[in-house]
Amino acid sequence: MKKILNKSIVFALITVSIITASCTNLSPEKTFEIAALNSNLLSRFGSKDINFKLESEPQIYEESQKKMVPSSYYDYFKFDIANLETQLNRIKEIPEDDDNKELLQASKDLFSYAIAKQKEGYLPIAKLKDEKASPEQIQKAIADFDASTQNEIDAKFTKLMTAAKAYVEKHNINAKIGV
């Protein structure tokens, strides 16, 4: 009886290990989706994104009401940054290996940079809007932000797209990458 019980325990442990491993090993397609396709969230980074948001009615998702509610521009921008942080955490949860390392590192680098720069640049601009600063003052802040970030963000996007293109080709994923 003891021998059967020990075999059952070993079998159960092996089964749990296999299930756990299969849950954390994402398919190449899912890895690509999380690490590369979701970079589209950053496709308007800088003045295009800021101006679009400043022309919109500021809203955030209110969990207690389960709907979008009016907010300040500052909270609206913070809400979007929190969504990017959630995406970065999803990328960080993917186990890194030799196959996906370049893709994941490029994606984490892009998202980390964009989040940091949005906190440094977007939030003060949103505050200017909330405080009813002049349009000229807001546009100058946006232009200064672009001047200080655009080359770096473009380089990080290019690095990610180059890694994504190689990953797609290696795994025969049906996707077109413009590099």
C-alpha positions in Angstrom: 0.0 0.0 0.0 2.8 2.4 0.9 4.5 1.7 -2.4 1.3 2.5 -4.4 0.8 5.7 -2.4 4.4 6.8 -3.1 3.9 6.1 -6.8 0.7 8.1 -6.7 2.4 11.1 -5.1 5.2 11.0 -7.6 2.8 10.8 -10.4 0.7 13.7 -9.0 3.9 15.8 -8.6 5.0 15.1 -12.2 1.5 15.9 -13.5 1.4 19.2 -11.6 4.9 20.0 -12.9 3.9 19.4 -16.5 0.7 21.4 -16.2 2.6 24.3 -14.5 5.3 24.3 -17.2 2.7 24.2 -20.0 0.9 27.2 -18.5 4.0 29.4 -18.3 5.4 28.4 -21.7 3.5 30.6 -24.2 3.3 29.8 -27.8 5.5 31.8 -30.1 2.4 33.5 -31.5 1.2 34.6 -28.0 4.7 35.7 -27.1 4.8 37.8 -30.2 1.4 39.2 -29.5 2.3 40.3 -26.0 5.8 41.6 -26.7 5.5 43.1 -30.1 1.9 43.7 -31.3 1.0 45.5 -28.1 3.7 48.0 -28.8 0.9 49.6 -31.0 -0.2 51.2 -27.7 2.8 53.4 -28.2 2.5 54.1 -31.9 1.4 57.7 -31.3 4.0 58.4 -28.6 4.7 62.1 -28.1 2.9 65.0 -29.7 0.4 63.0 -31.6 -0.7 61.1 -28.5 -0.6 64.1 -26.2 -2.6 66.3 -28.6 -5.1 63.5 -29.2 -5.7 63.1 -25.5 -5.9 66.9 -24.8 -8.6 67.1 -27.5 -10.6 64.3 -25.9 -12.8 64.5 -22.8 -10.6 63.2 -20.0 -12.0 60.0 -18.5 -10.9 57.1 -16.3 -12.4 53.7 -15.6 -14.2 53.7 -12.2 -14.1 50.2 -10.9 -16.9 50.7 -8.4 -19.3 52.0 -11.1 -17.8 49.6 -13.8 -17.7 52.4 -16.3 -15.7 55.4 -17.6 -16.2 58.6 -15.7 -15.0 62.2 -16.2 -11.7 63.1 -14.7 -8.9 65.6 -14.8 -6.4 65.4 -17.6 -3.7 64.5 -15.1 -5.7 61.5 -13.9 -6.6 60.6 -17.5 -2.9 60.5 -18.4 -2.0 58.6 -15.2 -4.7 56.0 -16.1 -3.2 55.4 -19.5 0.3 55.1 -18.0 -1.1 52.5 -15.5 -2.4 50.5 -18.5 1.1 50.6 -20.1 2.6 49.4 -16.8 0.2 46.5 -16.8 1.3 45.7 -20.3 5.0 45.9 -19.2 4.2 43.5 -16.4 2.7 41.0 -18.8 5.9 41.2 -20.9 8.0 40.6 -17.8 6.0 37.5 -16.8 7.0 35.7 -20.0 9.9 33.3 -19.2 12.9 34.5 -21.1 15.0 32.0 -23.0 17.5 32.0 -25.9 14.6 32.0 -28.4 12.7 35.0 -27.2 15.4 37.0 -25.3 16.1 39.6 -27.9 12.3 40.2 -28.5 11.5 40.4 -24.8 14.4 42.7 -23.9 13.6 45.1 -26.8 10.0 45.2 -25.8 10.8 45.8 -22.1 13.2 48.5 -23.0 10.7 50.3 -25.2 7.9 50.1 -22.6 10.1 51.1 -19.7 11.4 54.1 -21.6 8.0 55.2 -22.8 6.5 54.8 -19.3 9.3 56.8 -17.6 9.1 59.6 -20.2 5.4 59.8 -20.0 5.6 60.2 -16.3 8.3 62.9 -16.7 6.6 64.7 -19.7 3.0 63.8 -20.2 1.9 64.4 -16.6 3.3 67.9 -16.4 1.6 68.7 -19.7 -1.7 67.3 -18.4 -1.3 69.5 -15.3 -0.7 72.5 -17.5 -4.0 71.7 -19.3 -5.9 71.2 -16.0 -4.5 74.5 -14.7 -5.7 76.3 -17.9 -2.2 77.3 -19.1 -2.1 79.1 -22.4 -2.2 77.0 -25.6 1.2 78.4 -26.5 2.7 77.2 -23.2 1.2 73.7 -23.7 2.4 73.5 -27.3 5.9 74.6 -26.2 6.0 71.9 -23.5 4.8 69.3 -26.1 7.5 70.4 -28.7 10.2 70.3 -25.9 9.0 66.8 -25.0 9.2 65.6 -28.6 12.7 67.1 -29.1 14.0 65.3 -26.0 12.4 61.9 -26.7 11.7 61.3 -30.4 15.1 60.0 -31.5 15.3 57.6 -28.6 11.8 56.3 -28.9 12.2 55.8 -32.7 15.4 53.8 -32.1 13.7 51.6 -29.5 10.8 51.0 -31.8 13.2 50.1 -34.6 15.1 47.7 -32.4 11.8 46.0 -31.3 10.5 45.7 -34.9 13.9 44.2 -36.0 13.7 41.6 -33.3 10.0 41.0 -34.0 10.7 40.5 -37.7 13.4 37.9 -36.9 11.1 36.2 -34.4 8.2 36.1 -36.9 10.4 34.6 -39.6 11.9 32.0 -37.3 8.5 30.8 -36.1 6.5 31.2 -39.4 4.1 33.6 -37.7 1.7 35.2 -40.2 2.5 38.9 -39.6 3.9 41.7 -41.5 6.6 43.8 -39.8 7.5 47.2 -41.3 11.1 48.0 -40.5 
